[in-house]
């Protein structure tokens, strides 16, 4: 059975505000129960490493063994599950046949299965019918995950689609978000428990490659692209919240890719919807960008500059203040990711896409019904023309103009990645590589322009640190000039690619 659910974190005291919400006034009465669950794995965590969980849950004296396949990370988690009643607290190995657990254990002695961690949850559920045909179960979970001496509290609200329209689940979540602030929980209890058990931190994840047939309707391709980006966002939320540098970087990339997709498809989309989502994505991206700036500054920029600057000792004087700024930027980022605006943004995009999957008119123009092979090259051509226009005078352009060119090139690169199934692989790689090369050079130029500004924010009221800023600015300017000398060749390479041959 395929399970689809939205998981939201909230303070335990906030549940009363949700249960009184008018949207739930017609829900079934509450059903409360106490659940004790033990998750099993091998000593080397073979199941977890293949994205499989095996658990036995005890409810009112009855035991149920459940296997769940790897999460499809998105705003609503989707995973296959297999359940069987069992008689004891030990896994029934025969009942694992035909499940991913059996496949994951095929090279391992299944007798090595042992308790990995436990959860003790007090759960309150209600069922609600919406849209006449959709049944949703809500659940409030409060309790603890325990792995040896390590524990993590649980306080979350789940909405699980039992049957019907997936978009209705998102609309219900958005309605309930008005009752109390909640944050998307991107990790399952199994994932959190395994991290407690292993001591590992959440890991950053790169975007997956897209695959669709060239003859599918453009609306279907758009939905697949947005779903893929939502998965990229969700897969990096935990790492970004934990302050992982690569997690922040990948989450920022995912937000940029979402904005680029809306720009790419803009001529076909409902204008007000795309504009509203784009504005909120831009705001969230700015918070991520601020954290990323300090992640690059420390240790990247300062360390690189200290190796080559004429006055490296001065640069160490900036390090302590930069660390404080970086910590503050990451605190702001965590507050953003846990805030209602970001949660509402993800729910809004996901709900819009689910509605659009059922009816492309929700998304916009009737041309969305045309094959993507017919529409895709036209959309790519539009981005290429923007790049050509902005790059016409690249040889004597200002830093600001080159920054705008860089942003346009980035959108073109993402466009080729989105539409990779439409073109021969060599052409896509050539275009993407050319975009990356020029994008990197222009990035060095932009970093050189931004670096002294960041340094100056560290020296307010500290005029004695002016030589440190001067040393950093001199190093940055040398780097910028070196990159500028390489731009013309990289520009010619890009202009010779498929994007500019029409």
DOROTI-252923 format. One record per residue (C-alpha): x, y, z; residue in one letter. Coordinates in nm, 4 decimals. Example, Ala and Ser with C-alpha at 12.3 -4.5 7.8 and 13.67 -1.06 7.14 Angstrom:
2
REC         x         y         z  rest
REC    1.2300   -0.4500    0.7800     A
REC    1.3670   -0.1060    0.7140     S
END
This chain:
502
REC         x         y         z  rest
REC    0.0000    0.0000    0.0000     X
REC    0.1277    0.3489   -0.0844     X
REC    0.1201    0.5815    0.2161     X
REC    0.0924    0.9589    0.1610     X
REC    0.1209    1.1914    0.4597     X
REC    0.2227    1.5443    0.5571     X
REC    0.4173    1.5720    0.8808     X
REC    0.4323    1.9027    1.0723     X
REC    0.6240    1.9908    1.3896     X
REC    0.4493    2.2003    1.6538     X
REC    0.4685    2.2747    2.0275     X
REC    0.2654    2.0253    2.2319     X
REC    0.0481    2.3031    2.3760     X
REC   -0.0484    2.4159    2.0258     X
REC   -0.2627    2.1093    1.9547     X
REC   -0.5627    2.2589    2.1361     X
REC   -0.5701    2.5437    1.8818     X
REC   -0.5792    2.2902    1.5977     X
REC   -0.8480    2.0684    1.7452     X
REC   -1.0764    2.3746    1.7828     X
REC   -1.0256    2.4861    1.4234     X
REC   -1.3595    2.5146    1.2329     X
REC   -1.2245    2.2956    0.9525     X
REC   -1.2251    1.9974    1.1889     X
REC   -1.5733    2.0628    1.3286     X
REC   -1.7186    1.7778    1.1184     X
REC   -1.4389    1.5314    1.1900     X
REC   -1.5015    1.2025    1.3663     X
REC   -1.4501    1.1903    1.7467     X
REC   -1.0946    1.1603    1.8704     X
REC   -0.9390    0.8176    1.9149     X
REC   -0.6500    0.8142    2.1648     X
REC   -0.4004    0.5328    2.2026     X
REC   -0.0573    0.4515    2.3430     X
REC    0.1949    0.3074    2.0958     X
REC    0.5294    0.1473    2.1801     X
REC    0.7368    0.0694    1.8736     X
REC    1.0692   -0.1093    1.8367     X
REC    1.2698   -0.0664    1.5174     X
REC    1.5029   -0.3478    1.4147     X
REC    1.8187   -0.3589    1.2058     X
REC    2.1468   -0.5446    1.1734     X
REC    2.4558   -0.4328    1.3716     X
REC    2.5811   -0.2593    1.0553     X
REC    2.2394   -0.0977    0.9876     X
REC    2.1935   -0.2717    0.6520     X
REC    1.8234   -0.1869    0.6359     X
REC    1.8649    0.1830    0.7160     X
REC    2.1447    0.2239    0.4636     X
REC    1.9079    0.0998    0.1928     X
REC    1.6230    0.3228    0.3089     X
REC    1.4166    0.0422    0.4592     X
REC    1.2644    0.0307    0.8080     X
REC    1.1379   -0.2727    0.9997     X
REC    0.9363   -0.2243    1.3162     X
REC    0.7032   -0.4009    1.5570     X
REC    0.4374   -0.1808    1.7164     X
REC    0.2340   -0.2761    2.0214     X
REC   -0.1132   -0.1215    2.0610     X
REC   -0.3485   -0.2456    2.3355     X
REC   -0.1602   -0.5747    2.3577     X
REC   -0.1686   -0.6403    1.9810     X
REC    0.1503   -0.6468    1.7757     X
REC    0.1898   -0.5404    1.4137     X
REC    0.5060   -0.5844    1.2081     X
REC    0.5586   -0.3178    0.9415     X
REC    0.8141   -0.2779    0.6643     X
REC    0.8437    0.0607    0.4931     X
REC    1.0402    0.1320    0.1779     X
REC    1.2593    0.4355    0.1268     X
REC    1.0831    0.7691    0.1563     X
REC    1.0109    0.9653   -0.1565     X
REC    1.1148    1.2936    0.0023     X
REC    0.8577    1.5565   -0.0749     X
REC    0.6236    1.7845    0.1165     X
REC    0.4014    1.4790    0.1573     X
REC    0.6059    1.1681    0.2278     X
REC    0.5224    0.8785   -0.0009     X
REC    0.6378    0.5263    0.0701     X
REC    0.5183    0.1715    0.0285     X
REC    0.4452   -0.0274    0.3413     X
REC    0.3708   -0.3921    0.4281     X
REC    0.1932   -0.4862    0.7518     X
REC    0.1266   -0.8215    0.9192     X
REC    0.0108   -0.9129    1.2715     X
REC    0.2758   -1.1016    1.4712     X
REC    0.2659   -1.2990    1.7935     X
REC    0.5948   -1.2006    1.9585     X
REC    0.8270   -0.9041    1.9996     X
REC    1.0781   -1.0570    1.7571     X
REC    1.0542   -1.0027    1.3797     X
REC    0.8765   -1.2743    1.1821     X
REC    1.1376   -1.3479    0.9170     X
REC    0.8991   -1.5531    0.7024     X
REC    0.6642   -1.2556    0.6788     X
REC    0.9452   -1.0441    0.5298     X
REC    0.9296   -1.2405    0.2027     X
REC    0.8407   -1.0170   -0.0891     X
REC    0.9272   -0.6945    0.0960     X
REC    1.2282   -0.4616    0.0575     X
REC    1.3519   -0.5872    0.3949     X
REC    1.4054   -0.9330    0.2486     X
REC    1.5944   -0.7823   -0.0462     X
REC    1.8084   -0.5662    0.1829     X
REC    1.8964   -0.8666    0.3981     X
REC    1.9696   -1.1136    0.1175     X
REC    2.3451   -1.0956    0.1789     X
REC    2.3105   -1.0755    0.5569     X
REC    2.2090   -1.3268    0.8185     X
REC    1.8610   -1.2113    0.9097     X
REC    1.9101   -1.3702    1.2531     X
REC    2.1371   -1.0746    1.3315     X
REC    1.8353   -0.8449    1.3501     X
REC    1.8283   -0.6636    1.6829     X
REC    1.6502   -0.3646    1.8388     X
REC    1.8010   -0.0397    1.7072     X
REC    1.5817    0.2145    1.8856     X
REC    1.2312    0.2594    2.0217     X
REC    0.9545    0.5158    2.0164     X
REC    0.6864    0.5693    2.2793     X
REC    0.4038    0.7802    2.1410     X
REC    0.0679    0.8981    2.2682     X
REC   -0.1398    0.9389    1.9533     X
REC   -0.4744    1.1133    1.9039     X
REC   -0.6394    1.0513    1.5649     X
REC   -0.9470    1.1840    1.3871     X
REC   -1.0903    1.1172    1.0425     X
REC   -1.2388    1.3826    0.8176     X
REC   -1.4182    1.3711    0.4835     X
REC   -1.3545    1.6632    0.2474     X
REC   -1.4629    1.7311   -0.1107     X
REC   -1.7212    1.4558   -0.0742     X
REC   -1.4752    1.1886   -0.1880     X
REC   -1.1542    1.2437    0.0062     X
REC   -1.0847    1.0827    0.3439     X
REC   -0.8028    1.2242    0.5559     X
REC   -0.6799    1.1006    0.8921     X
REC   -0.5195    1.3544    1.1249     X
REC   -0.2919    1.2441    1.4069     X
REC   -0.1248    1.4297    1.6919     X
REC    0.1821    1.2464    1.8206     X
REC    0.3559    1.3314    2.1465     X
REC    0.6324    1.1244    2.2986     X
REC    0.9982    1.0336    2.2624     X
REC    1.2454    0.8511    2.0380     X
REC    1.5121    0.6642    2.2365     X
REC    1.8330    0.4972    2.1168     X
REC    2.0309    0.3897    2.4206     X
REC    2.1009    0.7011    2.6277     X
REC    2.0178    0.9313    2.3361     X
REC    1.6635    1.0680    2.3185     X
REC    1.4668    1.3134    2.1055     X
REC    1.1218    1.4491    2.1896     X
REC    0.8345    1.4126    1.9436     X
REC    0.5540    1.6621    1.9000     X
REC    0.4039    1.6542    1.5541     X
REC    0.0815    1.6664    1.3607     X
REC    0.0237    1.4362    1.0637     X
REC   -0.2317    1.4409    0.7847     X
REC   -0.2552    1.1124    0.5986     X
REC   -0.4526    1.0653    0.2783     X
REC   -0.6614    0.7496    0.3057     X
REC   -0.8211    0.7917   -0.0361     X
REC   -0.9274    1.0697   -0.2720     X
REC   -0.7717    1.3941   -0.3954     X
REC   -0.4091    1.4575   -0.2786     X
REC   -0.4485    1.8346   -0.3220     X
REC   -0.7168    1.8315   -0.0499     X
REC   -0.4558    1.7247    0.2065     X
REC   -0.2461    2.0321    0.1295     X
REC   -0.5465    2.2635    0.1455     X
REC   -0.6382    2.1214    0.4872     X
REC   -0.2815    2.1689    0.6091     X
REC   -0.2809    2.5302    0.4861     X
REC   -0.6137    2.5972    0.6616     X
REC   -0.4831    2.4535    0.9904     X
REC   -0.1595    2.6516    0.9590     X
REC   -0.3650    2.9623    1.0377     X
REC   -0.4442    2.8206    1.3842     X
REC   -0.0855    2.7940    1.5067     X
REC    0.2680    2.8094    1.3628     X
REC    0.3879    2.4703    1.2385     X
REC    0.6968    2.3612    1.0475     X
REC    0.7423    2.0926    0.7860     X
REC    0.9079    1.7834    0.9352     X
REC    1.1174    1.6353    0.6582     X
REC    1.2463    1.3289    0.8447     X
REC    1.0464    1.0255    0.9499     X
REC    1.0705    0.8845    1.3018     X
REC    1.2717    0.5986    1.1524     X
REC    1.5264    0.8376    1.0028     X
REC    1.5557    1.0381    1.3246     X
REC    1.5876    0.7237    1.5327     X
REC    1.8624    0.5859    1.3124     X
REC    2.0533    0.9133    1.3404     X
REC    2.0273    0.8877    1.7208     X
REC    2.1446    0.5265    1.6987     X
REC    2.4397    0.5888    1.4654     X
REC    2.5405    0.9367    1.5782     X
REC    2.5407    1.0519    1.2167     X
REC    2.4214    1.3986    1.1177     X
REC    2.1705    1.4702    0.8386     X
REC    2.3417    1.4570    0.4999     X
REC    2.3064    1.6961    0.2069     X
REC    2.1561    1.5544   -0.1123     X
REC    2.2081    1.6722   -0.4715     X
REC    1.9246    1.7119   -0.7204     X
REC    1.8167    1.3961   -0.8997     X
REC    1.8187    1.3734   -1.2784     X
REC    1.4842    1.4126   -1.4513     X
REC    1.3326    1.1637   -1.6896     X
REC    1.0142    1.1900   -1.8951     X
REC    0.9091    1.1033   -2.2482     X
REC    0.9325    1.3860   -2.5051     X
REC    0.5727    1.3309   -2.6112     X
REC    0.4170    1.3873   -2.2669     X
REC    0.2020    1.7002   -2.2277     X
REC    0.3985    2.0055   -2.1167     X
REC    0.1851    2.0256   -1.8016     X
REC    0.2948    1.6757   -1.7020     X
REC    0.6612    1.7632   -1.7555     X
REC    0.6159    2.0804   -1.5478     X
REC    0.4543    1.8844   -1.2637     X
REC    0.7389    1.6302   -1.2679     X
REC    0.9986    1.9093   -1.2605     X
REC    0.8363    2.0872   -0.9656     X
REC    0.7880    1.7619   -0.7745     X
REC    1.1559    1.6823   -0.8269     X
REC    1.2575    2.0229   -0.6923     X
REC    1.0267    1.9858   -0.3914     X
REC    1.1967    1.6524   -0.3211     X
REC    1.5358    1.8270   -0.3429     X
REC    1.4174    2.0891   -0.0923     X
REC    1.2771    1.8332    0.1510     X
REC    1.5847    1.6112    0.1302     X
REC    1.8059    1.9001    0.2491     X
REC    1.5889    2.0640    0.5146     X
REC    1.7279    1.8599    0.8046     X
REC    2.0906    1.9189    0.7025     X
REC    2.0313    2.2923    0.6540     X
REC    1.8556    2.3188    0.9905     X
REC    2.1556    2.1458    1.1503     X
REC    2.3903    2.4087    1.0032     X
REC    2.5579    2.1762    0.7541     X
REC    2.7373    2.3925    0.4964     X
REC    2.6565    2.1664    0.2018     X
REC    2.2970    2.1280    0.3250     X
REC    2.2513    2.5053    0.3163     X
REC    2.4136    2.5166   -0.0270     X
REC    2.1907    2.2432   -0.1709     X
REC    1.8767    2.3974   -0.0222     X
REC    1.9690    2.7321   -0.1742     X
REC    2.0251    2.5622   -0.5106     X
REC    1.6842    2.3955   -0.4817     X
REC    1.5124    2.7291   -0.4142     X
REC    1.6944    2.8815   -0.7109     X
REC    1.5912    2.5900   -0.9305     X
REC    1.2295    2.6392   -0.8267     X
REC    1.2464    3.0078   -0.9187     X
REC    1.4176    2.9176   -1.2475     X
REC    1.1421    2.6676   -1.3321     X
REC    0.8751    2.9327   -1.2770     X
REC    1.0698    3.1749   -1.4999     X
REC    1.1205    2.9075   -1.7670     X
REC    0.7491    2.8232   -1.7844     X
REC    0.6300    3.1791   -1.7152     X
REC    0.4646    3.2340   -2.0589     X
REC    0.2367    2.9357   -1.9901     X
REC    0.1575    2.9770   -1.6203     X
REC   -0.1213    3.1568   -1.4391     X
REC    0.0453    3.4939   -1.3904     X
REC   -0.0656    3.5885   -1.0383     X
REC    0.0104    3.2446   -0.8968     X
REC    0.3589    3.2293   -1.0469     X
REC    0.4373    3.5879   -0.9411     X
REC    0.3232    3.5316   -0.5832     X
REC    0.5205    3.2116   -0.5432     X
REC    0.8244    3.3672   -0.7106     X
REC    0.8249    3.6631   -0.4712     X
REC    0.8135    3.4386   -0.1641     X
REC    1.0838    3.2115   -0.3048     X
REC    1.3006    3.5187   -0.3607     X
REC    1.2550    3.6261    0.0032     X
REC    1.3403    3.2796    0.1364     X
REC    1.6370    3.2665   -0.0998     X
REC    1.7724    3.5899    0.0462     X
REC    1.7797    3.4387    0.3962     X
REC    1.9572    3.1322    0.2597     X
REC    2.1907    3.3546    0.0595     X
REC    2.2941    3.5468    0.3710     X
REC    2.3893    3.2244    0.5502     X
REC    2.5658    3.0962    0.2397     X
REC    2.7669    3.4203    0.2056     X
REC    2.9171    3.3679    0.5490     X
REC    2.9696    2.9951    0.4841     X
REC    3.1785    3.0920    0.1803     X
REC    3.3551    3.3734    0.3634     X
REC    3.4441    3.1301    0.6411     X
REC    3.6586    2.9356    0.5850     X
REC    3.6773    2.9653    0.2055     X
REC    3.7475    3.3303    0.1300     X
REC    3.9543    3.4137    0.4379     X
REC    4.1604    3.0954    0.4103     X
REC    4.2270    3.1403    0.0380     X
REC    4.3094    3.5077    0.0828     X
REC    4.5477    3.4353    0.3706     X
REC    4.7495    3.2039    0.1439     X
REC    4.8009    3.4667   -0.1253     X
REC    4.7480    3.8102    0.0300     X
REC    5.0401    4.0428    0.0875     X
REC    4.9315    4.0916    0.4536     X
REC    4.7877    3.7551    0.5658     X
REC    4.8262    3.8182    0.9416     X
REC    4.5739    4.1015    0.9253     X
REC    4.3064    3.8676    0.7904     X
REC    4.3035    3.6499    1.1019     X
REC    4.1770    3.9505    1.2956     X
REC    3.8482    3.9273    1.1009     X
REC    3.7855    3.5622    1.1803     X
REC    3.6231    3.5906    1.5250     X
REC    3.3733    3.8554    1.4179     X
REC    3.2962    3.6590    1.1014     X
REC    3.2195    3.3481    1.3073     X
REC    2.9701    3.5482    1.5142     X
REC    2.8028    3.6813    1.1982     X
REC    2.7874    3.3326    1.0520     X
REC    2.6253    3.1951    1.3674     X
REC    2.3663    3.4745    1.3605     X
REC    2.2907    3.4119    0.9916     X
REC    2.2358    3.0412    1.0584     X
REC    2.0090    3.1254    1.3505     X
REC    1.8030    3.3467    1.1193     X
REC    1.7920    3.0625    0.8665     X
REC    1.6621    2.8093    1.1208     X
REC    1.3955    3.0582    1.2235     X
REC    1.2972    3.0990    0.8572     X
REC    1.2798    2.7260    0.7884     X
REC    1.0696    2.6701    1.1000     X
REC    0.8426    2.9672    1.0304     X
REC    0.4878    2.9648    0.8944     X
REC    0.5797    3.1570    0.5773     X
REC    0.8210    2.8905    0.4532     X
REC    0.5902    2.6090    0.5583     X
REC    0.2980    2.7747    0.3793     X
REC    0.5114    2.8277    0.0687     X
REC    0.5953    2.4578    0.0378     X
REC    0.2370    2.3520    0.1083     X
REC    0.1065    2.6045   -0.1452     X
REC    0.3396    2.4923   -0.4233     X
REC    0.2724    2.1237   -0.3586     X
REC   -0.1055    2.1698   -0.3469     X
REC   -0.1032    2.3765   -0.6670     X
REC    0.0975    2.1088   -0.8442     X
REC   -0.1308    1.8269   -0.7288     X
REC   -0.4337    2.0165   -0.8574     X
REC   -0.2458    2.0890   -1.1802     X
REC   -0.1676    1.7200   -1.2248     X
REC   -0.5413    1.6527   -1.2375     X
REC   -0.6332    1.9560   -1.4482     X
REC   -0.3721    2.1593   -1.6376     X
REC   -0.6114    2.4567   -1.6524     X
REC   -0.5238    2.5139   -1.2851     X
REC   -0.1667    2.5853   -1.3943     X
REC   -0.2385    2.8199   -1.6825     X
REC   -0.2273    2.8326   -2.0637     X
REC   -0.3948    2.5710   -2.2859     X
REC   -0.0565    2.5154   -2.4574     X
REC    0.0377    2.3174   -2.1472     X
REC   -0.1589    2.0354   -2.3111     X
REC    0.0825    2.0311   -2.6099     X
REC    0.3737    1.7831   -2.6166     X
REC    0.6731    1.9123   -2.4229     X
REC    0.8997    1.8344   -2.7210     X
REC    0.7078    2.1035   -2.9105     X
REC    0.7079    2.3667   -2.6334     X
REC    1.0399    2.3010   -2.4563     X
REC    1.2820    2.4319   -2.7228     X
REC    1.0746    2.7494   -2.7497     X
REC    1.1053    2.8110   -2.3757     X
REC    1.4805    2.7394   -2.3804     X
REC    1.5203    2.9779   -2.6744     X
REC    1.3578    3.2556   -2.4743     X
REC    1.6168    3.2162   -2.1960     X
REC    1.9014    3.1990   -2.4501     X
REC    1.7926    3.5274   -2.6063     X
REC    1.7986    3.6896   -2.2621     X
REC    2.1530    3.5644   -2.2071     X
REC    2.2626    3.6890   -2.5507     X
REC    2.1169    4.0328   -2.4818     X
REC    2.2773    4.0672   -2.1400     X
REC    2.6134    3.9354   -2.2592     X
REC    2.6453    4.1539   -2.5690     X
REC    2.8853    4.3979   -2.3975     X
REC    3.0414    4.1624   -2.1457     X
REC    3.3951    4.2821   -2.2194     X
REC    3.3428    4.6231   -2.0542     X
REC    3.0371    4.5498   -1.8367     X
REC    3.0139    4.6616   -1.4754     X
REC    3.0216    4.4120   -1.1884     X
REC    2.6457    4.4601   -1.1488     X
REC    2.5794    4.3906   -1.5173     X
REC    2.7942    4.0778   -1.5059     X
REC    2.6036    3.9623   -1.1991     X
REC    2.2753    3.9959   -1.3912     X
REC    2.4316    3.8027   -1.6797     X
REC    2.5381    3.5309   -1.4365     X
REC    2.1831    3.4933   -1.3052     X
REC    2.0481    3.4600   -1.6591     X
REC    2.3114    3.1976   -1.7441     X
REC    2.2176    3.0041   -1.4316     X
REC    1.8517    2.9975   -1.5390     X
REC    1.9552    2.8782   -1.8865     X
REC    2.1659    2.6003   -1.7347     X
REC    1.8779    2.4871   -1.5139     X
REC    1.6503    2.5011   -1.8170     X
REC    1.8737    2.2561   -2.0025     X
REC    1.8840    2.0300   -1.6966     X
REC    1.5045    2.0366   -1.6700     X
REC    1.4601    1.9588   -2.0388     X
REC    1.7503    1.7135   -2.0676     X
REC    1.5175    1.4322   -2.1862     X
REC    1.4352    1.6403   -2.4961     X
REC    1.7893    1.6682   -2.6344     X
REC    2.0792    1.4330   -2.7148     X
REC    2.2957    1.3802   -2.4075     X
REC    2.6109    1.5288   -2.5634     X
REC    2.4339    1.8534   -2.6507     X
REC    2.2922    1.8889   -2.3008     X
REC    2.6305    1.8220   -2.1387     X
REC    2.8023    2.0695   -2.3708     X
REC    2.5491    2.3424   -2.2931     X
REC    2.5470    2.2753   -1.9187     X
REC    2.9278    2.2619   -1.8998     X
REC    2.9617    2.5874   -2.0942     X
REC    2.7079    2.7545   -1.8645     X
REC    2.8909    2.6250   -1.5561     X
REC    3.2311    2.7447   -1.6760     X
REC    3.1131    3.0974   -1.7445     X
REC    2.8933    3.0994   -1.4350     X
REC    3.1955    3.0105   -1.2187     X
REC    3.4090    3.2889   -1.3645     X
REC    3.1326    3.5428   -1.3172     X
REC    3.0873    3.4063   -0.9652     X
REC    3.4508    3.4877   -0.8845     X
REC    3.3936    3.8425   -1.0098     X
REC    3.0796    3.8787   -0.7996     X
REC    3.2504    3.7332   -0.4912     X
REC    3.5306    3.9848   -0.5361     X
REC    3.2740    4.2657   -0.5372     X
REC    3.0854    4.1319   -0.2330     X
REC    3.3832    4.0258   -0.0193     X
REC    3.5032    4.3757    0.0836     X
REC    3.1455    4.4717    0.1691     X
REC    3.1123    4.1697    0.3987     X
REC    3.4476    4.2508    0.5585     X
REC    3.3466    4.6122    0.6186     X
REC    3.0402    4.4981    0.8153     X
REC    3.2850    4.3281    1.0556     X
REC    3.4873    4.6431    1.1217     X
REC    3.2174    4.8961    1.2102     X
REC    3.3581    5.1009    1.4990     X
REC    3.6898    4.9170    1.4602     X
REC    3.8996    5.1492    1.2448     X
REC    4.2129    4.9652    1.3561     X
REC    4.0987    4.6781    1.1329     X
REC    4.1007    4.8893    0.8162     X
REC    4.4289    4.7271    0.6993     X
REC    4.2586    4.3853    0.7183     X
REC    3.9807    4.5029    0.4880     X
REC    4.2380    4.6573    0.2572     X
REC    4.4343    4.3312    0.2352     X
REC    4.1183    4.1351    0.1587     X
REC    4.0001    4.3863   -0.1024     X
REC    4.3376    4.3777   -0.2793     X
REC    4.3306    3.9974   -0.2964     X
REC    3.9714    3.9993   -0.4217     X
REC    4.0494    4.2532   -0.6951     X
REC    4.3380    4.0390   -0.8250     X
REC    4.1065    3.7394   -0.8389     X
REC    3.8439    3.9427   -1.0198     X
REC    4.0876    4.0662   -1.2856     X
REC    4.2133    3.7130   -1.3453     X
REC    3.8554    3.5893   -1.3938     X
REC    3.7699    3.8808   -1.6265     X
REC    4.0568    3.7900   -1.8598     X
REC    3.9060    3.4419   -1.9024     X
REC    3.5471    3.5547   -1.9616     X
REC    3.5699    3.6211   -2.3410     X
REC    3.6852    3.2659   -2.4186     X
REC    3.4162    3.1151   -2.1947     X
REC    3.1565    3.3398   -2.3578     X
REC    3.2517    3.2203   -2.7067     X
REC    3.2290    2.8595   -2.5895     X
REC    2.8756    2.9177   -2.4628     X
REC    2.7638    3.0971   -2.7803     X
REC    2.8739    2.7959   -2.9865     X
REC    2.6428    2.5566   -2.8025     X
REC    2.3021    2.4283   -2.9105     X
REC    2.1161    2.7015   -2.7207     X
REC    2.2326    2.9732   -2.9613     X
REC    2.2121    2.7894   -3.2931     X
REC    1.8557    2.8886   -3.3866     X
END
